[in-house]
């Protein structure tokens, strides 16, 4: 017999499509860059492994890496220190550690709809209730604050936010961040801000919650920015009293993050970010390619993503998102059904443009041909 908490969550719709894919399928479903980590990062990892840096480290991470991250965030809050920073075994582990620290049974947690697949299950696994709030397609996937006021109750403990967004590519402007902070202040809520895609903004400027309020916990990752998704290294920042409590949970989940991985990340941060900037420039070009291509396919509409590396097109085609994604899979194109991200993802697909231009063109051609087969004019 498994625990009841396990029965409350399902296998991710992202993983389900990925693992059912035929050989040599074009993968626009899984969110990972088709780049390799920068040479300095790879060299540093190999050097660390070969020279004895293979042992346990501090639970909260190597002091040098925590200090480097604190320096980065001092531009947003001059008081940031390494005591605010915890290095985690991926952004996902950071989110889970925060959930188990912050949510009690009976609490309510406001989560975005559509939103990343982990937010509701993490609340459920902690015994809390996820309460979806709408991100509105017509406004570029901005929250409806009148709805938020209706949803908040005395049981509400946290609002989870994600900008740039996975899956929509929506980005919060400063005025939205300000309103979320005011909303959290009014209702005594903690803001858990997933800022994994902060480096990938194509319109406007990224707006972090760090340094804007003392209510924010920031979760971030190196998976996307250093193209090292399989290495599973992330980090979080929290006010110091909360960081101490989160680190207790983090220790009981994994003892400490990978020592050689942290050494490699530190080398990547000291390298100045040129590789990340080059990668983002390529994503910008691919964003234009896929957005223009989707706009030419009958029955498909899309809000051009302002950040991250996803499009979230709406398909006015016969069948559900699951059925459409299944048909595309049979034709050799991996996509993710939009309803994996919440009820407002119905009739949407998530397509990643973290794939080569050639594969994006092939994927668009498969979409076009399947639309024709389905009789879309």
C-alpha positions as CSV (number, residue, x, y, z in Angstrom):
1,X,0.0,0.0,0.0
2,X,1.3,3.4,-0.9
3,X,0.6,6.6,1.1
4,X,-2.5,8.5,0.3
5,X,-0.4,11.6,-0.6
6,X,1.0,9.6,-3.6
7,X,-2.5,8.9,-4.9
8,X,-3.3,12.6,-5.0
9,X,-0.7,13.3,-7.7
10,X,-0.4,12.1,-11.3
11,X,2.5,11.5,-13.6
12,X,3.5,14.7,-15.4
13,X,1.9,15.2,-18.8
14,X,5.3,16.4,-20.0
15,X,7.0,13.2,-19.0
16,X,4.1,11.1,-20.3
17,X,4.5,12.5,-23.9
18,X,8.3,12.4,-23.8
19,X,8.5,8.7,-22.7
20,X,5.9,7.6,-25.3
21,X,7.7,9.2,-28.2
22,X,8.8,7.1,-31.1
23,X,12.6,7.0,-32.0
24,X,13.9,10.1,-33.8
25,X,10.8,12.2,-33.0
26,X,11.3,15.9,-33.2
27,X,11.2,17.1,-29.6
28,X,9.4,20.4,-29.0
29,X,7.8,19.1,-25.8
30,X,10.6,19.0,-23.3
31,X,11.9,22.2,-21.9
32,X,15.7,22.0,-22.2
33,X,18.2,23.9,-24.3
34,X,19.8,22.0,-27.2
35,X,23.1,23.5,-26.2
36,X,26.0,22.0,-24.2
37,X,27.3,23.7,-21.0
38,X,30.1,26.3,-21.6
39,X,33.6,24.8,-21.9
40,X,34.7,26.5,-18.6
41,X,31.9,24.6,-16.8
42,X,32.7,21.2,-18.3
43,X,36.4,21.7,-17.7
44,X,35.8,22.7,-14.1
45,X,33.6,19.7,-13.5
46,X,36.2,17.3,-14.9
47,X,39.0,19.0,-12.9
48,X,36.9,18.8,-9.7
49,X,36.2,15.1,-10.1
50,X,39.9,14.3,-10.9
51,X,41.2,16.3,-8.0
52,X,39.3,14.9,-5.1
53,X,36.3,17.3,-4.9
54,X,33.9,14.4,-4.7
55,X,32.8,14.4,-1.1
56,X,30.0,15.9,1.0
57,X,29.8,19.6,1.3
58,X,27.8,22.0,3.4
59,X,24.1,21.4,3.3
60,X,23.4,25.0,2.1
61,X,26.1,24.8,-0.6
62,X,29.7,25.7,-1.0
63,X,30.4,29.1,0.7
64,X,32.2,30.4,-2.4
65,X,29.2,29.7,-4.6
66,X,26.7,31.1,-2.1
67,X,28.8,34.3,-1.9
68,X,28.9,34.6,-5.6
69,X,25.2,34.3,-5.9
70,X,24.7,36.8,-3.0
71,X,26.9,39.3,-4.9
72,X,24.6,38.9,-8.0
73,X,21.5,39.7,-5.9
74,X,23.0,42.7,-4.1
75,X,22.2,44.8,-7.1
76,X,18.5,44.2,-6.1
77,X,19.0,44.3,-2.3
78,X,22.3,45.6,-0.9
79,X,21.7,43.6,2.3
80,X,21.8,40.2,0.6
81,X,24.4,37.9,2.0
82,X,25.2,34.2,1.5
83,X,23.0,33.5,4.6
84,X,20.1,34.2,2.3
85,X,21.2,31.6,-0.3
86,X,20.7,27.9,-0.4
87,X,22.1,25.8,-3.2
88,X,19.7,23.1,-4.1
89,X,19.5,19.9,-6.2
90,X,17.7,21.7,-9.0
91,X,15.0,24.3,-9.0
92,X,12.4,21.5,-8.6
93,X,14.0,20.4,-5.3
94,X,14.1,24.0,-4.2
95,X,10.4,24.3,-4.9
96,X,9.7,21.1,-2.9
97,X,11.8,22.2,0.0
98,X,9.9,25.5,0.1
99,X,6.5,23.8,-0.1
100,X,7.3,21.4,2.8
101,X,8.6,24.3,4.9
102,X,5.8,26.8,4.2
103,X,2.6,24.7,3.8
104,X,0.7,23.1,6.6
105,X,-2.3,20.7,6.1
106,X,-5.4,22.8,5.6
107,X,-3.5,25.7,4.1
108,X,-4.5,27.1,0.7
109,X,-1.9,28.0,-1.9
110,X,-2.7,30.2,-4.9
111,X,-1.1,28.7,-8.0
112,X,-1.1,29.9,-11.7
113,X,-3.5,28.5,-14.3
114,X,-1.9,27.7,-16.7
115,X,1.3,27.1,-14.7
116,X,4.2,24.8,-14.2
117,X,3.1,21.2,-13.5
118,X,4.9,21.0,-10.1
119,X,3.1,23.7,-8.2
120,X,-0.2,22.0,-7.4
121,X,1.3,18.6,-6.6
122,X,3.8,20.1,-4.2
123,X,0.9,21.8,-2.3
124,X,-1.0,18.5,-2.2
125,X,2.0,16.5,-1.0
126,X,2.4,19.0,1.9
127,X,-1.3,18.5,2.8
128,X,-2.3,21.9,1.4
129,X,-5.0,22.8,-1.2
130,X,-3.8,24.4,-4.5
131,X,-6.2,27.1,-5.6
132,X,-5.7,28.0,-9.3
133,X,-5.8,31.7,-10.3
134,X,-6.2,32.6,-14.0
135,X,-3.5,33.9,-16.2
136,X,-5.4,35.7,-19.0
137,X,-4.4,35.0,-22.6
138,X,-6.0,38.3,-23.8
139,X,-3.7,40.3,-21.6
140,X,-0.5,38.4,-22.3
141,X,-1.1,36.0,-19.4
142,X,-1.3,38.6,-16.7
143,X,-3.3,37.8,-13.5
144,X,-6.8,39.0,-12.8
145,X,-6.5,40.8,-9.5
146,X,-10.3,41.0,-9.0
147,X,-10.3,37.2,-9.2
148,X,-7.4,37.0,-6.8
149,X,-9.4,39.0,-4.3
150,X,-12.3,36.6,-4.6
151,X,-10.1,33.6,-4.2
152,X,-8.1,34.6,-1.1
153,X,-9.4,33.3,2.2
154,X,-8.2,33.3,5.8
155,X,-6.6,29.9,4.9
156,X,-4.5,31.3,2.1
157,X,-0.8,31.2,3.0
158,X,1.2,31.6,-0.2
159,X,0.9,32.9,-3.8
160,X,3.1,31.1,-6.3
161,X,4.2,33.2,-9.3
162,X,6.4,32.4,-12.3
163,X,7.7,35.1,-14.6
164,X,8.9,34.5,-17.3
165,X,6.3,31.7,-17.4
166,X,6.5,28.1,-18.2
167,X,4.3,27.3,-20.2
168,X,3.0,30.6,-21.6
169,X,6.1,32.7,-22.1
170,X,4.3,35.6,-20.3
171,X,6.4,38.1,-18.4
172,X,5.2,40.3,-15.6
173,X,5.9,44.1,-16.1
174,X,6.8,46.2,-13.1
175,X,3.2,47.2,-12.5
176,X,2.1,43.6,-12.1
177,X,4.9,42.8,-9.7
178,X,3.9,45.9,-7.7
179,X,0.3,44.8,-7.5
180,X,1.2,41.3,-6.4
181,X,3.4,42.7,-3.6
182,X,0.5,45.0,-2.5
183,X,-1.9,42.0,-2.6
184,X,0.5,39.9,-0.5
185,X,0.9,42.7,2.0
186,X,-2.8,43.2,2.3
187,X,-3.5,39.5,2.9
188,X,-0.3,38.6,4.8
189,X,0.9,36.1,2.2
190,X,4.4,34.9,1.3
191,X,5.3,35.1,-2.4
192,X,7.1,32.1,-3.8
193,X,8.6,33.4,-7.1
194,X,9.9,30.9,-9.6
195,X,12.5,33.0,-11.6
196,X,14.2,30.1,-13.5
197,X,13.9,31.9,-16.9
198,X,15.0,35.4,-15.7
199,X,17.8,35.6,-18.3
200,X,15.4,34.9,-21.2
201,X,13.3,38.0,-21.7
202,X,12.7,39.4,-25.2
203,X,10.3,42.2,-24.5
204,X,10.7,44.7,-21.6
205,X,12.9,44.0,-18.6
206,X,12.9,41.2,-16.1
207,X,11.4,42.2,-12.8
208,X,12.5,40.2,-9.8
209,X,10.6,40.1,-6.5
210,X,13.9,40.1,-4.6
211,X,14.7,43.4,-3.0
212,X,11.1,44.7,-3.5
213,X,9.5,43.0,-0.5
214,X,10.6,41.0,2.6
215,X,7.8,38.5,1.8
216,X,9.5,36.9,-1.2
217,X,11.2,33.5,-1.6
218,X,13.1,33.2,-4.9
219,X,13.7,29.9,-6.6
220,X,16.1,29.7,-9.5
221,X,18.2,27.2,-11.4
222,X,21.3,26.8,-13.5
223,X,19.7,24.2,-15.8
224,X,18.5,26.6,-18.4
225,X,21.1,29.4,-18.2
226,X,24.1,27.1,-18.3
227,X,22.4,24.4,-20.5
228,X,22.9,21.7,-17.8
229,X,19.5,20.3,-17.2
230,X,20.8,16.8,-16.4
231,X,23.2,18.1,-13.7
232,X,20.4,19.1,-11.3
233,X,21.8,22.2,-9.6
234,X,19.6,25.2,-8.5
235,X,19.4,27.7,-5.7
236,X,17.0,29.8,-3.7
237,X,17.0,33.0,-1.7
238,X,14.9,33.7,1.3
239,X,14.8,36.1,4.2
240,X,17.4,34.8,6.7
241,X,15.0,33.3,9.3
242,X,13.1,31.5,6.6
243,X,16.4,30.3,4.9
244,X,17.4,28.6,8.2
245,X,14.1,26.7,8.2
246,X,14.1,25.8,4.5
247,X,17.7,24.5,4.9
248,X,16.5,22.1,7.5
249,X,14.1,20.5,5.1
250,X,16.6,20.7,2.3
251,X,19.1,18.7,4.4
252,X,16.5,16.0,5.1
253,X,15.7,15.7,1.4
254,X,19.3,15.4,0.1
255,X,21.9,16.2,2.7
256,X,23.8,18.5,0.3
257,X,24.0,19.4,-3.4
258,X,26.6,17.9,-5.7
259,X,30.1,19.2,-4.8
260,X,31.7,18.9,-8.3
261,X,28.5,20.3,-9.8
262,X,28.8,23.4,-7.6
263,X,32.5,23.9,-8.5
264,X,31.5,23.8,-12.2
265,X,28.7,26.2,-11.7
266,X,31.0,28.7,-9.9
267,X,33.3,28.5,-12.9
268,X,30.4,29.3,-15.2
269,X,29.4,32.3,-13.1
270,X,32.9,33.6,-13.1
271,X,33.1,33.3,-16.9
272,X,30.9,36.4,-17.4
273,X,27.8,34.9,-19.0
274,X,28.9,35.2,-22.6
275,X,27.7,31.7,-23.4
276,X,24.3,32.4,-21.9
277,X,23.9,35.6,-23.8
278,X,24.8,33.9,-27.1
279,X,22.2,31.1,-26.4
280,X,19.5,33.7,-25.6
281,X,20.2,35.6,-28.8
282,X,19.6,32.3,-30.7
283,X,16.4,31.7,-28.8
284,X,15.3,35.2,-29.8
285,X,15.7,34.3,-33.5
286,X,13.9,31.0,-33.0
287,X,11.1,32.7,-31.2
288,X,10.5,34.8,-34.3
289,X,10.7,31.8,-36.5
290,X,8.1,29.7,-34.6
291,X,5.8,32.6,-33.9
292,X,5.7,33.5,-37.6
293,X,5.3,29.9,-38.6
294,X,2.4,29.2,-36.2
295,X,0.6,32.4,-37.4
296,X,0.4,30.9,-40.9
297,X,-1.3,27.6,-39.8
298,X,-5.1,27.7,-40.1
299,X,-6.9,27.4,-36.8
300,X,-3.9,28.4,-34.7
301,X,-3.5,31.6,-32.8
302,X,-0.6,32.4,-30.4
303,X,0.4,35.2,-28.1
304,X,4.1,35.9,-29.0
305,X,6.1,34.9,-25.9
306,X,7.8,37.7,-24.1
307,X,10.2,35.4,-22.3
308,X,11.3,31.8,-21.6
309,X,11.5,29.5,-24.6
310,X,8.0,28.3,-25.0
311,X,5.0,29.1,-27.2
312,X,1.5,28.3,-26.0
313,X,-0.6,28.3,-29.2
314,X,-4.4,27.9,-29.1
315,X,-5.7,25.3,-31.6
316,X,-9.2,25.7,-32.9
317,X,-9.1,22.1,-34.2
318,X,-11.3,19.1,-33.7
319,X,-10.4,17.1,-30.6
320,X,-8.8,17.8,-27.2
321,X,-5.3,18.9,-26.6
322,X,-4.5,15.4,-25.5
323,X,-5.9,14.0,-28.7
324,X,-4.1,16.5,-30.9
325,X,-0.8,15.9,-29.1
326,X,-1.3,12.2,-29.5
327,X,-1.8,12.6,-33.3
328,X,1.3,14.8,-33.6
329,X,3.2,12.2,-31.6
330,X,2.3,9.5,-34.1
331,X,3.6,11.8,-36.9
332,X,6.9,12.2,-35.1
333,X,6.4,15.5,-33.2
334,X,6.6,15.6,-29.4
335,X,4.5,18.4,-27.9
336,X,2.9,18.9,-24.5
337,X,-0.9,19.1,-24.2
338,X,-1.8,22.4,-22.6
339,X,-4.2,21.0,-20.1
340,X,-1.1,19.4,-18.3
341,X,-0.6,23.0,-17.0
342,X,-4.2,23.6,-15.8
343,X,-7.7,23.9,-17.1
344,X,-7.0,27.1,-19.0
345,X,-4.5,25.1,-21.1
346,X,-7.4,23.2,-22.8
347,X,-7.1,23.5,-26.6
348,X,-3.5,24.7,-26.2
349,X,-0.1,23.0,-26.9
350,X,3.2,23.9,-25.3
351,X,5.9,24.0,-27.9
352,X,9.5,24.6,-26.9
353,X,11.7,26.5,-29.3
354,X,14.8,25.3,-27.5
355,X,15.4,23.2,-30.5
356,X,17.3,23.7,-33.8
357,X,15.9,25.9,-36.5
358,X,15.7,22.9,-38.8
359,X,13.7,21.0,-36.3
360,X,11.4,23.9,-35.6
361,X,10.7,24.1,-39.4
362,X,10.0,20.3,-39.5
363,X,7.8,20.6,-36.5
364,X,5.8,23.4,-38.1
365,X,5.4,21.4,-41.2
366,X,4.0,18.4,-39.2
367,X,1.6,20.7,-37.5
368,X,0.4,22.2,-40.8
369,X,-0.1,18.7,-42.4
370,X,-2.0,17.4,-39.4
371,X,-4.2,20.4,-39.5
372,X,-5.0,19.7,-43.1
373,X,-5.8,16.1,-42.3
374,X,-8.2,17.2,-39.6
375,X,-10.0,19.4,-42.1
376,X,-9.0,22.7,-40.8
377,X,-9.5,25.3,-43.5
